[in-house]
């Protein structure tokens, strides 16, 4: 019940989260720790904040819309290559 990140799909997407004590901002690194491409993954974050700034190596960051839900937000990530990394910045300065 206290986990800051949950992934719906049975994929090898490993989250590493760092969230502020008041849970208003944080950073979540998501690593595709498998050899298979992930087409889509639904990620739930226990952070009551607005849009998510998504960082991908070799690309400019983009703002990803987030859906508010009880206890946090939901965001859908797409097109994660094997051993690819995505970093989601939530809350605070963008």
DRENDOSE-150082 format. One record per residue: z, y, x of N, C-alpha, C, CB in turn; residue number from 1. Coordinates in pm, 1 decimal. Glycine has a CB too. Layout:
residues N
+----------+----------+----------+----------+----------+----------+----------+----------+----------+----------+----------+----------+-----+
:       nZ :       nY :       nX :      caZ :      caY :      caX :       cZ :       cY :       cX :      cbZ :      cbY :      cbX : num :
+----------+----------+----------+----------+----------+----------+----------+----------+----------+----------+----------+----------+-----+
:        Z :        Y :        X :        Z :        Y :        X :        Z :        Y :        X :        Z :        Y :        X : NUM :
...
+----------+----------+----------+----------+----------+----------+----------+----------+----------+----------+----------+----------+-----+
end
This chain:
residues 94
+----------+----------+----------+----------+----------+----------+----------+----------+----------+----------+----------+----------+-----+
:       nZ :       nY :       nX :      caZ :      caY :      caX :       cZ :       cY :       cX :      cbZ :      cbY :      cbX : num :
+----------+----------+----------+----------+----------+----------+----------+----------+----------+----------+----------+----------+-----+
:      0.0 :   -119.9 :     81.4 :      0.0 :      0.0 :      0.0 :      0.0 :    126.6 :     86.0 :    120.1 :     -0.4 :    -92.7 :   1 :
:     32.3 :    114.9 :    214.5 :     38.3 :    232.2 :    300.4 :    -80.6 :    242.6 :    396.0 :    166.2 :    230.2 :    379.2 :   2 :
:   -174.2 :    149.6 :    388.7 :   -289.4 :    153.0 :    478.2 :   -375.4 :    276.4 :    447.8 :   -373.4 :     23.0 :    464.2 :   3 :
:   -412.9 :    354.3 :    550.9 :   -491.3 :    475.6 :    526.0 :   -639.3 :    449.0 :    498.9 :   -478.8 :    568.0 :    643.3 :   4 :
:   -688.8 :    327.7 :    530.8 :   -831.5 :    296.9 :    515.4 :   -847.8 :    158.0 :    454.8 :   -905.2 :    305.4 :    652.1 :   5 :
:   -944.0 :    145.8 :    361.7 :   -978.2 :     15.0 :    305.1 :  -1129.9 :      8.9 :    290.0 :   -906.2 :     -9.0 :    166.7 :   6 :
:  -1188.9 :   -104.6 :    326.3 :  -1333.2 :   -125.7 :    313.6 :  -1353.0 :   -233.5 :    208.3 :  -1399.5 :   -166.4 :    451.5 :   7 :
:  -1437.9 :   -206.6 :    107.9 :  -1459.2 :   -300.9 :     -2.5 :  -1537.7 :   -425.5 :     38.0 :  -1531.1 :   -231.6 :   -114.8 :   8 :
:  -1647.7 :   -406.2 :    107.7 :  -1737.7 :   -516.3 :    137.5 :  -1681.1 :   -606.4 :    248.0 :  -1874.8 :   -462.4 :    178.2 :   9 :
:  -1717.9 :   -735.0 :    245.3 :  -1672.8 :   -827.2 :    350.9 :  -1760.1 :   -813.7 :    476.0 :  -1675.6 :   -973.5 :    299.9 :  10 :
:  -1749.4 :   -700.5 :    542.7 :  -1827.1 :   -674.2 :    663.7 :  -1729.9 :   -654.8 :    779.7 :  -1919.7 :   -548.8 :    646.0 :  11 :
:  -1781.7 :   -663.0 :    899.2 :  -1697.4 :   -648.7 :   1018.8 :  -1689.6 :   -501.9 :   1061.3 :  -1752.5 :   -735.4 :   1135.1 :  12 :
:  -1645.0 :   -419.1 :    969.4 :  -1629.9 :   -275.9 :    995.8 :  -1482.8 :   -250.6 :   1025.7 :  -1679.9 :   -188.2 :    874.1 :  13 :
:  -1453.0 :   -222.4 :   1151.8 :  -1315.3 :   -207.9 :   1197.4 :  -1276.0 :    -60.4 :   1198.7 :  -1297.5 :   -270.0 :   1337.8 :  14 :
:  -1177.2 :    -22.1 :   1116.2 :  -1133.3 :    117.1 :   1115.2 :  -1018.7 :    142.3 :   1213.3 :  -1090.7 :    156.8 :    975.2 :  15 :
:  -1022.4 :    259.1 :   1274.8 :   -911.6 :    307.9 :   1356.3 :   -883.4 :    448.2 :   1304.5 :   -945.4 :    306.7 :   1513.2 :  16 :
:   -767.0 :    465.5 :   1241.4 :   -736.9 :    592.3 :   1174.3 :   -625.4 :    668.7 :   1244.3 :   -698.5 :    567.1 :   1029.3 :  17 :
:   -641.3 :    798.8 :   1243.2 :   -537.4 :    890.2 :   1289.2 :   -525.3 :    995.8 :   1181.5 :   -570.6 :    953.5 :   1431.0 :  18 :
:   -412.5 :    995.3 :   1111.1 :   -392.8 :   1083.1 :    995.8 :   -269.1 :   1168.7 :   1019.1 :   -379.0 :   1000.9 :    864.3 :  19 :
:   -275.6 :   1296.3 :    976.5 :   -160.9 :   1385.3 :    992.2 :    -43.5 :   1334.9 :    908.9 :   -197.8 :   1529.5 :    951.7 :  20 :
:     76.6 :   1374.9 :    945.3 :    197.7 :   1329.0 :    877.4 :    194.8 :   1361.8 :    728.2 :    321.0 :   1391.6 :    941.9 :  21 :
:    136.4 :   1475.1 :    691.4 :    130.6 :   1512.3 :    550.4 :      6.3 :   1456.6 :    480.4 :    133.4 :   1663.3 :    537.0 :  22 :
:    -74.5 :   1381.5 :    553.3 :   -195.7 :   1314.7 :    502.8 :   -296.7 :   1411.8 :    440.5 :   -157.2 :   1210.0 :    399.9 :  23 :
:   -305.6 :   1531.5 :    495.1 :   -404.3 :   1627.3 :    444.9 :   -529.1 :   1633.4 :    532.8 :   -342.1 :   1765.5 :    434.9 :  24 :
:   -521.4 :   1574.4 :    651.6 :   -637.3 :   1572.7 :    740.4 :   -627.1 :   1452.3 :    833.2 :   -647.2 :   1704.9 :    822.3 :  25 :
:   -742.0 :   1414.5 :    886.0 :   -741.6 :   1301.4 :    976.7 :   -879.4 :   1269.5 :   1029.9 :   -684.9 :   1181.4 :    908.6 :  26 :
:   -883.6 :   1172.4 :   1116.8 :  -1007.7 :   1122.8 :   1174.0 :  -1004.7 :    970.9 :   1165.4 :  -1026.7 :   1171.5 :   1321.7 :  27 :
:  -1116.6 :    913.7 :   1124.9 :  -1127.1 :    768.7 :   1115.3 :  -1251.3 :    726.3 :   1192.3 :  -1133.4 :    720.9 :    966.0 :  28 :
:  -1229.9 :    641.5 :   1292.3 :  -1342.0 :    583.8 :   1365.3 :  -1369.1 :    447.2 :   1303.5 :  -1312.2 :    572.9 :   1520.2 :  29 :
:  -1494.3 :    421.7 :   1269.2 :  -1533.1 :    294.4 :   1208.6 :  -1635.3 :    228.3 :   1300.4 :  -1591.3 :    314.6 :   1063.6 :  30 :
:  -1603.2 :    108.4 :   1347.0 :  -1688.5 :     35.3 :   1440.5 :  -1743.5 :    -89.1 :   1371.6 :  -1610.2 :     -3.2 :   1569.4 :  31 :
:  -1873.8 :   -105.6 :   1374.9 :  -1935.6 :   -229.5 :   1326.4 :  -1913.8 :   -332.5 :   1436.3 :  -2091.0 :   -210.7 :   1292.3 :  32 :
:  -1809.1 :   -411.3 :   1424.2 :  -1770.0 :   -506.9 :   1527.5 :  -1841.0 :   -640.4 :   1512.1 :  -1620.3 :   -528.2 :   1524.5 :  33 :
:  -1961.2 :   -637.1 :   1460.9 :  -2037.3 :   -759.3 :   1441.6 :  -2178.0 :   -746.4 :   1497.6 :  -2042.9 :   -795.2 :   1294.6 :  34 :
:  -2250.8 :   -854.1 :   1491.8 :  -2387.9 :   -856.3 :   1541.6 :  -2490.1 :   -829.8 :   1431.0 :  -2416.9 :   -989.9 :   1607.3 :  35 :
:  -2442.8 :   -808.6 :   1308.1 :  -2531.3 :   -784.3 :   1194.6 :  -2531.6 :   -636.6 :   1156.8 :  -2489.2 :   -869.7 :   1074.5 :  36 :
:  -2646.1 :   -589.0 :   1111.7 :  -2663.6 :   -453.6 :   1062.0 :  -2588.4 :   -441.3 :    928.9 :  -2815.7 :   -418.6 :   1045.1 :  37 :
:  -2518.9 :   -330.1 :    907.0 :  -2450.6 :   -304.7 :    779.3 :  -2535.0 :   -203.8 :    702.9 :  -2302.4 :   -251.5 :    800.7 :  38 :
:  -2592.6 :   -248.3 :    590.8 :  -2673.8 :   -158.8 :    508.8 :  -2588.6 :    -54.6 :    438.5 :  -2753.0 :   -238.3 :    406.5 :  39 :
:  -2473.8 :    -98.6 :    384.7 :  -2389.1 :     -7.9 :    307.4 :  -2245.6 :    -58.9 :    308.3 :  -2441.1 :      6.1 :    161.9 :  40 :
:  -2151.5 :     33.9 :    317.9 :  -2009.7 :      0.0 :    313.0 :  -1935.2 :    108.5 :    236.0 :  -1951.0 :    -16.3 :    456.3 :  41 :
:  -1848.9 :     66.3 :    145.7 :  -1767.5 :    158.0 :     66.9 :  -1630.4 :    167.7 :    132.1 :  -1756.2 :    111.0 :    -81.8 :  42 :
:  -1593.0 :    288.2 :    172.1 :  -1468.6 :    310.2 :    245.2 :  -1377.2 :    399.4 :    160.8 :  -1496.2 :    374.6 :    385.3 :  43 :
:  -1253.4 :    354.8 :    142.5 :  -1151.9 :    431.2 :     69.4 :  -1054.6 :    488.8 :    171.9 :  -1076.7 :    341.3 :    -36.9 :  44 :
:  -1029.3 :    618.9 :    163.1 :   -937.8 :    686.9 :    254.0 :   -822.9 :    746.2 :    174.5 :  -1010.8 :    796.7 :    334.6 :  45 :
:   -701.9 :    722.5 :    218.0 :   -584.3 :    778.9 :    151.1 :   -558.1 :    920.7 :    200.8 :   -459.9 :    690.0 :    174.7 :  46 :
:   -657.1 :   1005.9 :    180.0 :   -645.9 :   1145.6 :    221.0 :   -697.7 :   1231.6 :    106.0 :   -725.6 :   1173.5 :    354.2 :  47 :
:   -611.5 :   1310.8 :     43.6 :   -657.4 :   1394.7 :    -67.8 :   -729.8 :   1517.9 :    -15.9 :   -538.9 :   1436.6 :   -156.7 :  48 :
:   -855.7 :   1500.6 :     18.4 :   -932.2 :   1611.5 :     74.6 :  -1071.9 :   1612.2 :     16.2 :   -938.1 :   1602.5 :    228.0 :  49 :
:  -1148.1 :   1712.2 :     51.4 :  -1283.4 :   1726.6 :      0.5 :  -1385.2 :   1645.7 :     78.4 :  -1322.6 :   1870.0 :      1.9 :  50 :
:  -1498.3 :   1705.3 :    108.3 :  -1606.6 :   1633.8 :    175.8 :  -1564.9 :   1580.2 :    312.8 :  -1726.6 :   1725.0 :    191.3 :  51 :
:  -1637.4 :   1481.9 :    357.1 :  -1612.9 :   1417.3 :    485.4 :  -1723.6 :   1458.6 :    581.5 :  -1606.2 :   1261.7 :    470.6 :  52 :
:  -1686.3 :   1498.9 :    700.4 :  -1786.3 :   1528.1 :    804.2 :  -1805.6 :   1399.5 :    883.0 :  -1741.5 :   1648.6 :    899.0 :  53 :
:  -1926.9 :   1347.7 :    880.1 :  -1958.0 :   1219.4 :    941.7 :  -2032.9 :   1241.4 :   1072.6 :  -2040.9 :   1131.4 :    845.8 :  54 :
:  -1980.1 :   1184.7 :   1179.2 :  -2041.4 :   1197.2 :   1310.8 :  -2102.3 :   1063.7 :   1351.1 :  -1937.9 :   1244.1 :   1415.8 :  55 :
:  -2220.6 :   1070.8 :   1409.4 :  -2292.6 :    952.3 :   1456.5 :  -2348.6 :    985.4 :   1593.5 :  -2406.8 :    909.3 :   1356.6 :  56 :
:  -2332.1 :    896.5 :   1688.3 :  -2376.6 :    920.7 :   1825.5 :  -2525.6 :    954.0 :   1829.5 :  -2347.3 :    798.2 :   1913.6 :  57 :
:  -2558.1 :   1061.5 :   1901.0 :  -2696.9 :   1101.6 :   1917.1 :  -2753.6 :   1181.3 :   1801.0 :  -2779.7 :    982.0 :   1937.7 :  58 :
:  -2671.5 :   1211.8 :   1701.2 :  -2717.3 :   1288.4 :   1583.9 :  -2621.8 :   1403.9 :   1558.0 :  -2727.5 :   1197.2 :   1457.7 :  59 :
:  -2671.8 :   1503.0 :   1486.5 :  -2584.1 :   1612.0 :   1441.5 :  -2493.0 :   1559.1 :   1332.6 :  -2666.6 :   1734.3 :   1389.9 :  60 :
:  -2374.7 :   1612.1 :   1324.6 :  -2283.3 :   1572.8 :   1219.2 :  -2336.7 :   1614.6 :   1083.9 :  -2145.9 :   1632.8 :   1242.4 :  61 :
:  -2300.9 :   1540.4 :    981.9 :  -2345.2 :   1574.6 :    847.0 :  -2227.5 :   1567.0 :    751.8 :  -2459.1 :   1481.1 :    800.2 :  62 :
:  -2233.0 :   1646.9 :    647.2 :  -2128.2 :   1642.7 :    545.4 :  -2166.6 :   1537.3 :    443.2 :  -2108.0 :   1782.5 :    477.6 :  63 :
:  -2076.0 :   1444.6 :    424.1 :  -2096.4 :   1333.0 :    331.6 :  -2013.3 :   1360.3 :    206.5 :  -2056.9 :   1195.3 :    397.6 :  64 :
:  -2073.6 :   1355.4 :     88.6 :  -1993.6 :   1377.3 :    -31.2 :  -1891.1 :   1265.2 :    -49.6 :  -2084.1 :   1387.4 :   -154.5 :  65 :
:  -1775.3 :   1303.8 :    -98.3 :  -1668.9 :   1207.4 :   -123.6 :  -1634.8 :   1209.7 :   -271.4 :  -1543.5 :   1238.0 :    -37.5 :  66 :
:  -1599.5 :   1094.5 :   -324.3 :  -1560.5 :   1082.0 :   -464.5 :  -1408.1 :   1075.4 :   -470.7 :  -1625.7 :    955.4 :   -531.1 :  67 :
:  -1348.3 :   1166.1 :   -546.9 :  -1202.7 :   1164.6 :   -561.8 :  -1161.8 :   1044.4 :   -646.5 :  -1151.8 :   1297.0 :   -626.0 :  68 :
:  -1052.1 :    981.2 :   -607.0 :   -995.4 :    870.7 :   -682.1 :   -844.3 :    876.4 :   -665.9 :  -1052.8 :    733.4 :   -634.4 :  69 :
:   -769.7 :    806.9 :   -750.1 :   -623.5 :    811.7 :   -738.2 :   -577.5 :    773.4 :   -596.7 :   -558.7 :    717.7 :   -841.8 :  70 :
:   -503.8 :    861.7 :   -533.4 :   -450.5 :    834.1 :   -401.5 :   -541.1 :    867.6 :   -285.7 :   -415.5 :    694.6 :   -393.3 :  71 :
:   -659.6 :    922.6 :   -310.0 :   -746.3 :    956.5 :   -197.9 :   -889.7 :    980.2 :   -236.9 :   -741.1 :    849.4 :    -96.7 :  72 :
:   -980.1 :    940.2 :   -148.2 :  -1122.9 :    960.3 :   -169.5 :  -1199.6 :    832.9 :   -134.6 :  -1174.3 :   1079.2 :    -85.6 :  73 :
:  -1322.4 :    827.3 :   -181.7 :  -1412.1 :    715.5 :   -151.5 :  -1541.6 :    772.9 :    -96.5 :  -1438.9 :    627.0 :   -278.5 :  74 :
:  -1591.6 :    710.9 :      8.5 :  -1717.0 :    754.1 :     68.9 :  -1800.5 :    629.6 :     98.6 :  -1691.7 :    838.3 :    199.3 :  75 :
:  -1932.2 :    643.7 :     85.8 :  -2023.0 :    532.9 :    113.1 :  -2096.7 :    559.9 :    243.4 :  -2123.1 :    512.4 :     -3.7 :  76 :
:  -2085.9 :    466.2 :    336.2 :  -2155.8 :    476.0 :    464.0 :  -2276.8 :    385.6 :    459.0 :  -2063.0 :    438.1 :    583.0 :  77 :
:  -2385.5 :    428.0 :    522.0 :  -2509.5 :    350.7 :    520.8 :  -2565.7 :    336.9 :    661.6 :  -2613.1 :    416.3 :    428.5 :  78 :
:  -2640.1 :    228.4 :    680.2 :  -2720.4 :    209.2 :    800.3 :  -2638.3 :    213.3 :    928.9 :  -2827.7 :    313.7 :    806.2 :  79 :
:  -2548.8 :    117.5 :    944.1 :  -2466.9 :    108.9 :   1065.2 :  -2517.0 :     -8.2 :   1149.3 :  -2314.8 :     91.8 :   1030.1 :  80 :
:  -2568.6 :     23.6 :   1265.8 :  -2625.4 :    -77.0 :   1353.5 :  -2514.9 :   -163.3 :   1416.2 :  -2710.0 :    -10.2 :   1462.7 :  81 :
:  -2549.6 :   -282.0 :   1468.1 :  -2449.6 :   -365.7 :   1535.6 :  -2380.9 :   -287.1 :   1647.7 :  -2515.4 :   -494.2 :   1592.6 :  82 :
:  -2250.9 :   -292.1 :   1649.8 :  -2166.3 :   -221.2 :   1744.4 :  -2185.2 :    -70.2 :   1736.1 :  -2194.5 :   -268.8 :   1884.8 :  83 :
:  -2234.2 :    -23.2 :   1622.0 :  -2247.2 :    119.9 :   1598.0 :  -2113.5 :    180.2 :   1559.2 :  -2350.8 :    147.0 :   1489.1 :  84 :
:  -2100.0 :    308.1 :   1584.1 :  -1975.1 :    379.3 :   1555.6 :  -2004.5 :    497.7 :   1465.1 :  -1906.1 :    426.5 :   1686.7 :  85 :
:  -1917.2 :    517.9 :   1365.4 :  -1918.8 :    636.6 :   1282.1 :  -1779.2 :    696.5 :   1288.9 :  -1961.3 :    604.0 :   1134.0 :  86 :
:  -1771.3 :    827.8 :   1293.5 :  -1643.2 :    896.4 :   1291.0 :  -1642.6 :    987.9 :   1170.5 :  -1617.6 :    975.8 :   1422.8 :  87 :
:  -1542.1 :    971.1 :   1086.4 :  -1526.6 :   1053.4 :    966.3 :  -1411.0 :   1149.8 :    987.9 :  -1502.6 :    965.2 :    839.6 :  88 :
:  -1440.4 :   1279.1 :    979.1 :  -1338.5 :   1382.8 :    988.0 :  -1310.3 :   1432.6 :    847.9 :  -1383.1 :   1499.4 :   1081.3 :  89 :
:  -1183.8 :   1433.5 :    809.6 :  -1146.4 :   1468.2 :    672.7 :  -1038.6 :   1576.3 :    676.1 :  -1096.6 :   1342.7 :    594.9 :  90 :
:  -1055.0 :   1676.5 :    589.3 :   -955.5 :   1783.8 :    579.8 :   -962.0 :   1876.7 :    699.5 :   -815.4 :   1725.5 :    567.6 :  91 :
:   -878.0 :   1978.2 :    700.0 :   -874.9 :   2072.3 :    810.8 :  -1004.7 :   2147.9 :    825.3 :   -843.9 :   2000.8 :    938.5 :  92 :
:  -1031.8 :   2196.8 :    945.7 :  -1156.2 :   2271.0 :    974.8 :  -1272.8 :   2177.2 :    985.0 :  -1143.5 :   2351.5 :   1104.1 :  93 :
:  -1391.4 :   2222.8 :    943.2 :  -1513.8 :   2141.6 :    950.2 :  -1607.5 :   2201.8 :   1052.5 :  -1583.6 :   2132.0 :    811.7 :  94 :
+----------+----------+----------+----------+----------+----------+----------+----------+----------+----------+----------+----------+-----+
end
